[in-house]
């Protein structure tokens, strides 16, 4: 009999005492509550069904707004409601975002300007899984290689989750909270409160969320239960209106059961520290300076026993666990200049990230489980990046602007592995102790023109990004390109040149926009999978040339005093021009149609999501998370929602997602990855069936 393994991270899932203590403190009546502040925070009586583009290639949204489908469990859940985004799902939570068919570090995902990187070699803890959207104030998405301000490699786009500083004219406090209940045991609690005065503030944000396994449209249970909590504290000093010094600290943890993998996520520990300084209105030329330093730590455990029972007939019959961690330290400095008709932002940034791992399993002789805490850590990788950037907006005339930017990055990675995996076997690592480095330029230029006789903006931009291979591409594949020692030795940096163009219209009753792109990717990093003896899966990474194109469009139209309709359409296309086949893991054509009836204090709405079939696949090809196994069928899902503002401080909202209990699966879910050399799941992960939810929002 084997000893019962401990369940890693279970104690860490308890809500910290600090969460309750600060909640009570913040919930105390404000000493001075300004009426205008209450009006500013009045809750809108609507549920968001479509996120529209705000300006050329830029989307700005409030993550706290109620939205359909059921409010997001992580950043991927939220982003997939934005036209152009899709998600590689693992079950109920912790999917991986895909923007315009591009995956991984091609999307520059930032929180408060910092980078939170996951640790799992197979992205079971994707960076987005550590983000609770409702605890942030603002979401900004910049599509394509059209900014250089926030780090290297953003060929698909840049995503910023931000919390703004607090502003109290006099001593006071505020409190925002929400509670959500739903089908499948869904229960969320969010708290966001602050106290302060004219010279400073203390803010706390925290959340607890959980869900059980859900049932699909056929009534079958899908392994998908999860549980998470986060707590973040910010202490700000504001000696005057133009100065901010803020210290932040945060912690979180969770667990998740996965449907398409041979292991589950038993621990998602997050630790974060940050310090930022901002000074505005400095003078006529140098107008603003900002500086920050941040530290993010991820400690992730994967196992096959804490959220499931090991299958004696499988390739993993005994209890097994793998623990990985990643420490990321970064800094950024930027200065803003007003040079006549030109506004210039220039600065530098730097990043260091260290990755470690250790494994544990049951003793083959005694059957006793050896916990990961009893095994030593092995450092396998250290990466660095040092960058300099400049981005300018030139106001050529009243209706004409040119936005351009350039950055230069020095990126490097060192391989500390003494061995590497080959199926379930290990072999000597030919690149042990080796360092590789590249100096990579990136830049863009975009022209924007406002029409004289119409509230319309036309724009076109050309961008070029050279992206250093990320940790997953360098270290996860078992082999590299033909003739190379391994992926670390052979993978080349990826080079994307892309033309973005579109139109933005903002009329009295109609808001409409369209954005399109066409690009060439040299040395696109592609994963290939093959099945060997005993069904074992092996992976290799190489470079190919690719062509990409696609676009998104959306509109919102007021049909009358109370009726409004909105919709969006998104399409992505890619071709592996080296091999003459489709690029894998491309989402199909997707449309969203929404209709809302709104009175002064209540609203009712409907959302119809339509997804076409996807027949353009490349079987056996994909990314580090998964691969194409075949084509997928199209589907349509219809949902209803409603909201009622009880007062300017209390709002109720509710919804029914997948009203007709449709049984369906997303195309990207056809890719399953087991990791650790074990066979990938070759079945689609069905999405939830009919789901009911209700939410209460409070603002004081």
C-alpha positions as CSV (number, residue, x, y, z in Angstrom):
1,X,0.0,0.0,0.0
2,X,1.4,3.4,-0.9
3,X,1.3,6.2,1.6
4,X,-1.4,8.8,1.0
5,X,0.3,11.9,-0.6
6,X,-0.2,15.3,0.9
7,X,-2.2,17.8,-1.1
8,X,0.2,20.6,-2.0
9,X,-1.0,24.2,-1.4
10,X,-4.2,23.2,0.3
11,X,-3.6,25.3,3.4
12,X,-2.6,28.3,1.2
13,X,-6.2,28.4,-0.2
14,X,-7.6,29.7,3.0
15,X,-8.4,33.4,2.8
16,X,-5.8,35.5,4.7
17,X,-6.9,37.2,7.9
18,X,-5.8,40.5,6.3
19,X,-8.7,40.2,3.8
20,X,-11.3,40.3,6.5
21,X,-9.6,42.8,8.7
22,X,-9.2,45.3,5.9
23,X,-12.7,44.7,4.7
24,X,-14.1,45.8,8.0
25,X,-11.8,48.8,8.1
26,X,-12.7,50.0,4.6
27,X,-16.4,49.3,5.1
28,X,-16.6,51.9,7.9
29,X,-18.6,55.0,7.0
30,X,-16.5,57.6,5.3
31,X,-15.5,60.6,7.4
32,X,-16.3,62.9,4.5
33,X,-18.3,61.5,1.6
34,X,-18.5,63.9,-1.3
35,X,-21.8,63.7,-3.3
36,X,-20.0,64.2,-6.6
37,X,-17.8,61.2,-5.9
38,X,-21.0,59.0,-5.5
39,X,-22.4,60.3,-8.7
40,X,-19.1,59.5,-10.5
41,X,-19.3,55.9,-9.2
42,X,-23.0,55.4,-10.0
43,X,-23.4,51.8,-11.2
44,X,-24.7,51.4,-14.8
45,X,-27.8,49.2,-15.1
46,X,-26.4,47.1,-18.1
47,X,-24.6,43.9,-18.8
48,X,-21.8,44.1,-21.4
49,X,-22.3,41.7,-24.3
50,X,-19.8,43.3,-26.8
51,X,-16.5,45.2,-26.1
52,X,-16.1,47.9,-28.8
53,X,-12.9,49.4,-30.2
54,X,-12.2,52.8,-28.6
55,X,-9.7,54.3,-31.0
56,X,-7.5,53.1,-33.8
57,X,-6.4,49.5,-32.9
58,X,-7.1,50.2,-29.2
59,X,-9.8,48.8,-26.9
60,X,-10.3,50.3,-23.5
61,X,-12.7,48.5,-21.1
62,X,-13.7,48.4,-17.4
63,X,-13.1,44.9,-16.1
64,X,-15.4,45.5,-13.2
65,X,-18.5,45.8,-15.5
66,X,-20.9,42.9,-15.5
67,X,-20.5,41.0,-18.7
68,X,-21.9,37.9,-20.5
69,X,-21.0,35.1,-20.4
70,X,-20.7,34.5,-16.7
71,X,-18.1,36.9,-15.2
72,X,-14.5,35.8,-15.9
73,X,-12.4,33.5,-13.7
74,X,-9.2,34.8,-15.1
75,X,-7.7,37.2,-17.8
76,X,-8.3,34.6,-20.6
77,X,-12.0,34.3,-19.8
78,X,-12.3,38.1,-20.1
79,X,-10.2,38.6,-23.2
80,X,-12.1,36.0,-25.2
81,X,-15.1,38.3,-25.2
82,X,-13.1,40.9,-27.2
83,X,-13.2,40.6,-31.0
84,X,-10.0,39.0,-32.2
85,X,-9.4,37.0,-29.1
86,X,-9.9,33.2,-28.6
87,X,-8.9,30.8,-25.9
88,X,-7.2,27.5,-25.7
89,X,-9.3,25.9,-22.9
90,X,-8.1,23.3,-20.3
91,X,-11.5,23.1,-18.5
92,X,-13.2,25.5,-16.3
93,X,-10.3,28.0,-15.8
94,X,-6.7,28.8,-16.7
95,X,-7.0,28.8,-20.5
96,X,-4.5,30.5,-22.7
97,X,-5.4,33.6,-24.8
98,X,-5.0,33.7,-28.5
99,X,-5.1,37.0,-30.4
100,X,-5.5,36.9,-34.2
101,X,-4.3,33.3,-34.2
102,X,-1.1,34.2,-32.3
103,X,-0.2,32.6,-29.0
104,X,2.2,32.9,-26.0
105,X,4.7,35.7,-25.7
106,X,3.5,37.1,-29.0
107,X,0.9,38.7,-26.7
108,X,2.6,41.1,-24.3
109,X,0.4,40.6,-21.1
110,X,1.1,43.2,-18.4
111,X,-0.3,43.9,-14.9
112,X,0.4,47.4,-13.6
113,X,3.2,47.6,-16.1
114,X,4.9,44.5,-14.7
115,X,5.3,41.0,-16.2
116,X,3.9,38.0,-14.3
117,X,5.2,34.8,-16.0
118,X,4.0,31.3,-15.4
119,X,6.3,28.5,-14.5
120,X,4.9,25.3,-16.1
121,X,6.8,24.1,-19.2
122,X,3.4,23.2,-20.7
123,X,1.7,26.4,-19.6
124,X,-0.7,24.8,-17.1
125,X,-0.3,28.0,-15.2
126,X,-0.5,30.5,-18.2
127,X,0.4,34.1,-17.2
128,X,-3.3,35.0,-17.6
129,X,-4.3,32.5,-14.9
130,X,-2.8,34.7,-12.2
131,X,-4.9,37.7,-13.1
132,X,-8.4,38.3,-11.5
133,X,-9.9,40.9,-13.9
134,X,-12.5,42.4,-11.6
135,X,-9.7,43.6,-9.2
136,X,-8.4,45.9,-11.9
137,X,-9.7,49.3,-12.9
138,X,-8.8,49.4,-16.6
139,X,-8.1,47.1,-19.5
140,X,-6.3,48.3,-22.6
141,X,-5.7,46.2,-25.7
142,X,-3.5,47.5,-28.5
143,X,-3.7,45.2,-31.5
144,X,-0.7,44.4,-33.7
145,X,2.9,45.7,-33.4
146,X,1.7,49.2,-32.9
147,X,3.4,50.2,-29.6
148,X,6.9,49.8,-28.2
149,X,6.4,51.2,-24.7
150,X,5.7,48.0,-22.8
151,X,8.5,45.6,-23.6
152,X,9.7,43.4,-26.4
153,X,8.1,40.8,-28.7
154,X,4.5,42.1,-28.9
155,X,3.9,41.0,-32.5
156,X,0.2,40.0,-31.9
157,X,-0.6,42.8,-29.5
158,X,-0.2,44.4,-26.0
159,X,-2.7,43.8,-23.1
160,X,-2.5,46.0,-20.0
161,X,-4.5,45.4,-16.8
162,X,-4.0,48.4,-14.6
163,X,-5.0,49.8,-11.2
164,X,-5.0,53.6,-11.0
165,X,-4.0,55.7,-8.0
166,X,-6.6,56.9,-5.5
167,X,-7.6,60.6,-5.3
168,X,-9.2,61.9,-2.1
169,X,-9.7,65.7,-1.9
170,X,-10.1,65.3,1.9
171,X,-10.1,62.5,4.4
172,X,-12.5,59.8,3.3
173,X,-13.0,56.3,2.1
174,X,-14.7,54.2,-0.6
175,X,-15.8,50.6,-1.0
176,X,-16.7,48.5,-4.0
177,X,-17.8,44.9,-3.6
178,X,-19.5,42.2,-5.6
179,X,-20.9,38.8,-5.0
180,X,-21.8,36.2,-7.6
181,X,-23.5,32.8,-7.5
182,X,-24.1,30.5,-10.4
183,X,-24.6,27.0,-11.7
184,X,-22.1,24.3,-11.0
185,X,-21.3,25.7,-7.5
186,X,-19.9,29.0,-8.8
187,X,-19.4,31.5,-6.0
188,X,-17.3,34.7,-6.3
189,X,-16.6,37.5,-3.8
190,X,-14.7,40.7,-4.7
191,X,-13.7,43.5,-2.4
192,X,-12.0,46.8,-3.5
193,X,-11.7,49.5,-0.9
194,X,-9.6,52.5,0.0
195,X,-9.1,55.1,2.7
196,X,-7.1,58.2,2.4
197,X,-6.8,61.9,2.2
198,X,-5.1,64.6,0.1
199,X,-1.6,63.3,0.9
200,X,-2.0,59.6,0.5
201,X,-4.1,56.5,0.6
202,X,-4.3,52.8,1.4
203,X,-6.1,50.5,-1.0
204,X,-6.9,46.8,-0.7
205,X,-8.3,44.6,-3.5
206,X,-9.1,41.0,-3.0
207,X,-11.2,38.2,-4.4
208,X,-12.3,34.6,-3.7
209,X,-13.8,32.5,-6.5
210,X,-14.6,28.8,-7.0
211,X,-16.6,26.5,-9.2
212,X,-17.3,22.8,-9.3
213,X,-17.1,20.5,-12.4
214,X,-19.6,21.6,-15.0
215,X,-22.0,19.6,-17.2
216,X,-21.9,20.0,-20.9
217,X,-25.0,20.3,-23.1
218,X,-25.4,16.5,-23.1
219,X,-25.3,16.3,-19.3
220,X,-21.9,14.8,-19.1
221,X,-19.6,16.0,-16.4
222,X,-16.4,17.7,-17.5
223,X,-13.4,17.7,-15.1
224,X,-13.2,21.5,-14.5
225,X,-13.5,22.5,-10.9
226,X,-11.3,25.3,-9.6
227,X,-10.7,27.5,-6.6
228,X,-8.7,30.8,-6.4
229,X,-8.0,33.8,-4.1
230,X,-6.0,37.0,-4.4
231,X,-5.1,39.9,-2.2
232,X,-3.3,43.1,-3.1
233,X,-2.4,46.1,-1.0
234,X,-1.3,49.5,-2.3
235,X,0.1,52.3,-0.1
236,X,0.3,55.6,-2.0
237,X,1.9,59.0,-1.1
238,X,0.5,62.0,-2.9
239,X,2.2,65.1,-1.5
240,X,0.6,67.2,-4.3
241,X,-1.6,66.6,-7.3
242,X,1.3,65.9,-9.6
243,X,3.3,63.4,-7.5
244,X,2.7,59.8,-6.8
245,X,4.9,57.3,-4.9
246,X,3.1,53.9,-4.5
247,X,4.2,50.6,-2.9
248,X,2.3,47.5,-3.7
249,X,2.3,43.9,-2.4
250,X,0.2,40.9,-3.3
251,X,-0.3,37.2,-2.8
252,X,-2.6,34.6,-4.3
253,X,-3.2,30.9,-4.7
254,X,-5.5,28.4,-6.3
255,X,-6.1,24.9,-7.7
256,X,-7.7,23.7,-10.9
257,X,-8.8,20.3,-12.3
258,X,-8.1,19.9,-16.0
259,X,-10.1,18.0,-18.6
260,X,-7.4,17.7,-21.3
261,X,-4.3,16.9,-19.4
262,X,-2.7,14.0,-17.5
263,X,-2.1,16.2,-14.4
264,X,-4.0,19.0,-12.5
265,X,-2.9,22.2,-11.1
266,X,-2.7,21.7,-7.3
267,X,-1.0,25.0,-6.5
268,X,-0.8,28.5,-8.1
269,X,1.0,30.5,-5.5
270,X,1.7,34.1,-6.5
271,X,3.8,36.7,-4.7
272,X,4.2,40.3,-6.0
273,X,6.0,43.4,-4.9
274,X,6.1,46.7,-6.7
275,X,7.2,50.3,-6.3
276,X,6.4,53.1,-8.8
277,X,7.0,56.9,-9.0
278,X,5.3,59.4,-11.2
279,X,5.8,63.1,-11.5
280,X,3.7,65.3,-13.9
281,X,3.6,68.9,-15.0
282,X,7.3,69.3,-14.6
283,X,7.8,72.0,-17.2
284,X,7.2,73.1,-20.8
285,X,9.5,70.5,-22.4
286,X,10.0,67.6,-19.9
287,X,6.4,67.1,-18.8
288,X,6.4,63.8,-16.9
289,X,8.7,61.1,-15.5
290,X,7.7,57.7,-14.4
291,X,9.8,54.9,-12.8
292,X,8.9,51.4,-11.5
293,X,10.5,48.3,-10.2
294,X,8.6,45.0,-9.7
295,X,9.1,41.5,-8.4
296,X,6.8,38.6,-9.3
297,X,7.1,35.0,-8.1
298,X,5.1,32.0,-9.3
299,X,5.2,28.6,-7.4
300,X,3.2,26.0,-9.3
301,X,2.5,22.4,-8.5
302,X,1.1,19.8,-10.9
303,X,0.1,16.3,-9.8
304,X,-2.2,13.4,-10.6
305,X,-3.6,12.7,-7.2
306,X,-4.9,15.8,-5.3
307,X,-7.8,16.5,-7.6
308,X,-8.2,13.0,-9.2
309,X,-7.3,9.4,-8.4
310,X,-4.4,8.0,-10.4
311,X,-5.6,5.5,-13.1
312,X,-3.8,2.2,-12.5
313,X,-4.3,1.3,-16.2
314,X,-2.8,4.6,-17.5
315,X,0.8,5.6,-18.3
316,X,0.8,7.3,-14.9
317,X,-0.5,4.6,-12.5
318,X,1.4,5.9,-9.4
319,X,1.1,9.3,-7.6
320,X,3.4,11.9,-9.3
321,X,4.0,15.6,-8.9
322,X,6.1,18.3,-10.5
323,X,6.8,21.6,-8.8
324,X,8.1,24.6,-10.8
325,X,8.8,28.2,-9.8
326,X,9.8,31.4,-11.6
327,X,11.2,34.6,-10.2
328,X,10.9,37.7,-12.4
329,X,12.5,41.0,-11.5
330,X,11.9,44.0,-13.8
331,X,12.3,47.8,-13.9
332,X,11.2,50.5,-16.2
333,X,11.9,54.3,-16.6
334,X,10.1,56.6,-19.0
335,X,10.1,60.4,-19.6
336,X,7.5,62.4,-21.6
337,X,8.5,65.4,-23.6
338,X,6.4,68.1,-25.4
339,X,8.5,69.3,-28.4
340,X,6.2,71.7,-30.2
341,X,3.8,69.6,-32.2
342,X,5.4,66.4,-31.1
343,X,4.8,64.4,-27.9
344,X,7.6,62.0,-27.2
345,X,7.8,59.1,-24.6
346,X,11.3,57.6,-24.3
347,X,12.9,55.3,-21.7
348,X,14.5,52.0,-20.8
349,X,13.4,48.7,-19.3
350,X,15.1,45.6,-18.0
351,X,14.0,42.1,-17.0
352,X,15.6,39.0,-15.3
353,X,13.7,35.7,-14.9
354,X,14.9,32.5,-13.3
355,X,13.2,29.2,-13.6
356,X,13.5,26.1,-11.4
357,X,11.9,22.6,-11.1
358,X,11.7,19.5,-9.0
359,X,9.7,16.3,-9.4
360,X,8.4,13.6,-7.0
361,X,6.7,10.3,-7.3
362,X,5.9,7.1,-5.4
363,X,8.9,4.8,-4.6
364,X,8.8,2.0,-7.1
365,X,9.9,-0.6,-4.5
366,X,7.8,0.4,-1.4
367,X,5.0,2.4,-3.1
368,X,5.5,5.2,-0.6
369,X,5.0,8.7,-2.0
370,X,8.0,11.1,-1.7
371,X,6.8,14.7,-1.4
372,X,8.3,17.4,-3.6
373,X,9.5,19.2,-0.4
374,X,12.0,16.4,0.1
375,X,13.6,16.8,-3.3
376,X,16.1,19.5,-4.2
377,X,15.5,22.3,-6.7
378,X,17.2,22.3,-10.1
379,X,17.7,25.6,-11.9
380,X,17.2,25.1,-15.6
381,X,17.0,28.6,-17.2
382,X,17.8,32.3,-16.6
383,X,16.7,34.9,-19.2
384,X,17.5,38.6,-19.4
385,X,16.2,41.5,-21.5
386,X,17.5,45.0,-21.7
387,X,15.5,47.5,-23.9
388,X,15.5,51.1,-24.9
389,X,12.4,52.7,-26.6
390,X,11.0,55.9,-28.0
391,X,7.5,56.5,-29.2
392,X,6.2,59.8,-30.6
393,X,2.9,61.4,-31.7
394,X,3.3,64.1,-34.2
395,X,0.3,66.4,-34.7
396,X,0.9,67.4,-38.3
397,X,-2.3,69.4,-38.6
398,X,-5.7,69.7,-37.1
399,X,-6.9,66.4,-38.5
400,X,-3.7,64.5,-39.2
401,X,-1.4,62.6,-36.8
402,X,1.7,60.4,-37.2
403,X,2.4,57.9,-34.4
404,X,5.7,56.1,-34.6
405,X,8.1,54.2,-32.3
406,X,11.3,52.2,-32.2
407,X,13.0,50.0,-29.6
408,X,16.2,48.0,-29.4
409,X,16.4,44.9,-27.2
410,X,19.3,42.8,-26.0
411,X,17.9,39.4,-25.1
412,X,19.7,36.4,-23.7
413,X,19.0,33.0,-22.2
414,X,21.3,30.5,-20.3
415,X,20.7,26.8,-20.3
416,X,21.5,25.3,-16.9
417,X,20.1,21.8,-17.7
418,X,22.5,18.9,-17.2
419,X,20.1,16.6,-19.0
420,X,17.0,16.8,-21.2
421,X,13.9,14.7,-21.7
422,X,13.5,12.3,-24.7
423,X,10.1,10.7,-24.1
424,X,10.2,9.2,-20.6
425,X,14.0,8.9,-20.8
426,X,16.7,11.5,-20.0
427,X,19.8,12.1,-22.1
428,X,22.8,14.4,-21.6
429,X,22.1,18.0,-22.5
430,X,24.4,19.1,-25.3
431,X,23.9,22.8,-24.5
432,X,24.4,22.6,-20.8
433,X,26.0,25.8,-19.6
434,X,25.5,27.5,-22.9
435,X,24.3,31.1,-23.4
436,X,22.6,32.5,-26.4
437,X,21.9,36.2,-27.0
438,X,20.6,38.5,-29.8
439,X,20.2,42.2,-30.4
440,X,16.7,42.7,-31.9
441,X,15.2,45.9,-33.3
442,X,11.5,46.7,-33.5
443,X,9.5,49.7,-34.7
444,X,6.3,51.0,-36.3
445,X,4.8,54.0,-38.0
446,X,1.1,54.8,-38.2
447,X,-0.8,57.6,-40.0
448,X,-4.2,58.8,-38.7
449,X,-6.6,61.2,-40.5
450,X,-9.9,62.6,-39.3
451,X,-12.3,63.4,-42.1
452,X,-13.6,67.0,-42.2
453,X,-17.2,66.3,-42.9
454,X,-17.7,63.2,-40.9
455,X,-16.8,61.9,-37.4
456,X,-14.6,59.3,-39.0
457,X,-10.9,58.4,-38.6
458,X,-8.9,56.5,-41.2
459,X,-5.6,54.9,-40.3
460,X,-2.8,52.7,-41.5
461,X,0.3,51.5,-39.8
462,X,3.3,49.4,-40.6
463,X,5.1,47.5,-37.8
464,X,8.1,45.2,-37.5
465,X,8.9,43.1,-34.5
466,X,11.8,40.7,-33.8
467,X,10.9,38.4,-31.0
468,X,13.5,36.4,-29.0
469,X,12.2,32.8,-28.3
470,X,10.5,32.5,-24.9
471,X,11.2,30.0,-22.2
472,X,8.5,27.5,-23.5
473,X,9.9,27.5,-27.0
474,X,13.6,27.1,-25.9
475,X,13.1,24.5,-23.2
476,X,9.9,22.6,-23.6
477,X,10.4,20.9,-27.0
478,X,12.3,17.6,-26.9
479,X,14.2,18.4,-30.1
480,X,15.0,21.4,-32.3
481,X,15.3,22.0,-36.1
482,X,17.1,19.4,-38.2
483,X,20.9,19.6,-37.7
484,X,20.6,21.3,-34.3
485,X,21.5,19.9,-30.9
486,X,18.1,20.9,-29.5
487,X,15.6,23.7,-29.5
488,X,17.8,25.9,-27.4
489,X,20.5,25.6,-29.9
490,X,18.5,25.8,-33.1
491,X,15.4,28.0,-32.7
492,X,15.8,31.4,-34.4
493,X,14.2,34.7,-33.3
494,X,10.8,35.3,-34.9
495,X,10.5,38.3,-37.3
496,X,7.0,39.8,-38.0
497,X,6.3,42.6,-40.5
498,X,2.6,43.6,-40.5
499,X,0.4,46.2,-42.1
500,X,-2.6,47.3,-40.0
501,X,-5.3,49.5,-41.4
502,X,-8.9,50.5,-40.6
503,X,-11.6,53.0,-39.9
504,X,-13.3,54.4,-36.8
505,X,-16.7,56.1,-36.8
506,X,-18.4,57.8,-33.9
507,X,-21.8,59.2,-34.7
508,X,-24.8,60.3,-32.7
509,X,-26.6,56.9,-32.9
510,X,-24.0,54.8,-34.6
511,X,-20.5,53.8,-33.5
512,X,-18.6,51.6,-35.9
513,X,-15.1,50.4,-36.6
514,X,-13.1,48.0,-38.7
515,X,-9.5,46.9,-38.4
516,X,-7.6,44.6,-40.8
517,X,-4.1,43.3,-41.1
518,X,-1.8,41.4,-43.4
519,X,1.6,40.2,-42.4
520,X,4.7,38.2,-43.2
521,X,6.4,36.2,-40.4
522,X,9.9,35.0,-41.0
523,X,11.2,32.1,-38.8
524,X,7.8,31.6,-37.3
525,X,8.3,29.2,-34.3
526,X,6.2,26.1,-34.9
527,X,5.8,22.9,-32.8
528,X,5.5,19.5,-34.4
529,X,4.2,16.4,-32.6
530,X,4.6,12.7,-33.4
531,X,3.5,9.5,-31.7
532,X,6.0,6.7,-31.0
533,X,6.1,3.4,-29.2
534,X,3.4,2.8,-26.6
535,X,1.6,5.9,-27.7
536,X,4.3,8.2,-26.3
537,X,4.2,11.8,-27.7
538,X,7.3,13.6,-28.7
539,X,7.6,17.2,-29.7
540,X,10.0,19.3,-31.8
541,X,10.3,23.0,-32.5
542,X,11.5,24.6,-35.6
543,X,11.2,27.7,-37.8
544,X,9.0,28.2,-40.9
545,X,7.9,31.2,-42.9
546,X,4.3,32.2,-42.6
547,X,1.7,34.6,-44.0
548,X,-1.1,35.9,-41.9
549,X,-4.1,38.1,-42.5
550,X,-7.5,38.8,-41.0
551,X,-9.5,41.5,-39.2
552,X,-12.3,42.5,-36.9
553,X,-15.2,44.9,-37.2
554,X,-17.9,46.0,-34.9
555,X,-20.8,48.4,-34.5
556,X,-23.2,49.7,-31.8
557,X,-26.4,51.3,-33.0
558,X,-29.2,53.1,-31.0
559,X,-32.5,51.8,-32.5
560,X,-34.6,54.2,-30.5
561,X,-34.8,55.8,-27.1
562,X,-34.5,52.5,-25.3
563,X,-33.2,50.0,-27.8
564,X,-29.6,49.4,-28.7
565,X,-28.0,46.7,-30.8
566,X,-24.3,45.8,-31.1
567,X,-22.3,43.2,-33.0
568,X,-18.8,42.2,-34.0
569,X,-17.1,39.9,-36.5
570,X,-13.6,38.5,-36.2
571,X,-11.5,36.3,-38.6
572,X,-7.9,35.1,-38.6
573,X,-6.1,33.3,-41.4
574,X,-2.6,31.9,-41.5
575,X,-0.5,29.8,-43.9
576,X,2.7,28.0,-43.4
577,X,4.3,29.1,-46.7
578,X,7.4,26.9,-46.1
579,X,5.4,23.7,-46.2
580,X,2.4,24.9,-48.2
581,X,-0.2,24.1,-45.5
582,X,-2.3,26.0,-43.0
583,X,-0.9,27.4,-39.8
584,X,-2.3,25.3,-36.9
585,X,-4.4,26.5,-33.9
586,X,-6.2,29.2,-35.9
587,X,-9.6,30.2,-34.5
588,X,-12.5,30.1,-37.0
589,X,-14.7,33.0,-38.1
590,X,-16.8,34.3,-35.1
591,X,-19.7,36.7,-34.9
592,X,-21.5,38.2,-31.8
593,X,-24.9,39.9,-32.0
594,X,-26.4,41.7,-29.0
595,X,-29.7,43.4,-28.4
596,X,-30.4,45.5,-25.3
597,X,-33.5,47.3,-24.0
598,X,-32.6,49.9,-21.3
599,X,-34.8,52.0,-19.1
600,X,-33.5,54.5,-16.5
601,X,-32.8,51.8,-13.8
602,X,-33.1,48.5,-15.6
603,X,-32.1,46.6,-18.7
604,X,-32.7,43.3,-20.5
605,X,-30.6,41.9,-23.2
606,X,-29.7,39.0,-25.5
607,X,-26.5,37.7,-26.9
608,X,-26.2,35.4,-29.9
609,X,-22.7,34.0,-30.6
610,X,-22.0,32.3,-33.9
611,X,-18.9,30.4,-34.7
612,X,-18.1,28.8,-38.1
613,X,-16.6,25.4,-38.8
614,X,-12.8,25.3,-39.1
615,X,-11.5,23.1,-41.8
616,X,-8.1,24.7,-42.3
617,X,-5.9,22.6,-40.0
618,X,-2.4,21.2,-39.9
619,X,-2.6,17.8,-38.1
620,X,0.3,17.2,-35.8
621,X,1.4,20.8,-35.7
622,X,0.7,23.4,-33.1
623,X,2.3,25.2,-30.1
624,X,3.6,24.2,-26.7
625,X,0.0,23.8,-25.4
626,X,-1.5,21.7,-28.1
627,X,-1.9,20.7,-31.7
628,X,-4.4,20.3,-34.4
629,X,-6.1,16.9,-34.5
630,X,-8.8,17.7,-37.1
631,X,-11.5,20.0,-38.3
632,X,-14.3,21.3,-36.0
633,X,-18.0,22.0,-36.5
634,X,-19.6,25.3,-36.2
635,X,-22.1,26.2,-33.5
636,X,-24.4,29.0,-32.2
637,X,-25.1,29.8,-28.6
638,X,-27.9,32.1,-27.4
639,X,-27.9,33.8,-24.0
640,X,-30.1,36.2,-22.0
641,X,-29.3,38.8,-19.3
642,X,-30.9,41.5,-17.2
643,X,-29.8,44.2,-14.7
644,X,-31.6,46.4,-12.2
645,X,-30.1,49.4,-10.4
646,X,-31.7,49.3,-6.9
647,X,-30.0,52.6,-6.1
648,X,-27.0,54.5,-7.4
649,X,-24.9,52.3,-5.0
650,X,-26.5,48.9,-5.5
651,X,-27.0,46.9,-8.7
652,X,-28.3,43.5,-9.5
653,X,-27.6,41.5,-12.7
654,X,-28.3,38.0,-13.8
655,X,-28.0,35.9,-16.9
656,X,-28.6,32.6,-18.5
657,X,-25.7,31.5,-20.7
658,X,-26.3,28.8,-23.4
659,X,-30.0,29.1,-22.9
660,X,-30.8,26.1,-25.2
661,X,-28.3,23.8,-23.5
662,X,-26.2,23.5,-26.7
663,X,-23.6,20.7,-26.7
664,X,-20.5,22.2,-28.4
665,X,-16.7,22.6,-28.3
666,X,-14.4,25.3,-29.3
667,X,-12.0,24.5,-32.2
668,X,-8.9,25.2,-30.2
669,X,-10.0,22.7,-27.6
670,X,-9.4,20.0,-30.1
671,X,-5.7,20.4,-29.1
672,X,-4.9,18.6,-25.9
673,X,-1.5,18.3,-24.4
674,X,-0.6,15.9,-21.7
675,X,3.0,17.0,-21.1
676,X,5.9,14.9,-19.7
677,X,5.9,12.7,-22.8
678,X,2.5,11.2,-22.1
679,X,-0.2,10.8,-24.9
680,X,-2.2,13.9,-25.6
681,X,-6.0,13.8,-25.2
682,X,-7.5,13.5,-28.7
683,X,-11.0,14.6,-27.8
684,X,-12.6,18.0,-27.7
685,X,-13.3,19.6,-24.3
686,X,-17.1,20.3,-24.4
687,X,-18.1,23.7,-23.1
688,X,-20.7,24.3,-20.3
689,X,-24.3,23.6,-20.9
690,X,-27.1,25.9,-19.7
691,X,-25.6,28.1,-16.9
692,X,-27.4,30.5,-14.6
693,X,-25.8,33.3,-12.6
694,X,-26.7,36.3,-10.5
695,X,-24.5,39.1,-9.3
696,X,-24.8,41.9,-6.8
697,X,-22.5,45.0,-7.2
698,X,-22.1,47.5,-4.3
699,X,-20.4,50.9,-4.5
700,X,-20.1,53.4,-1.6
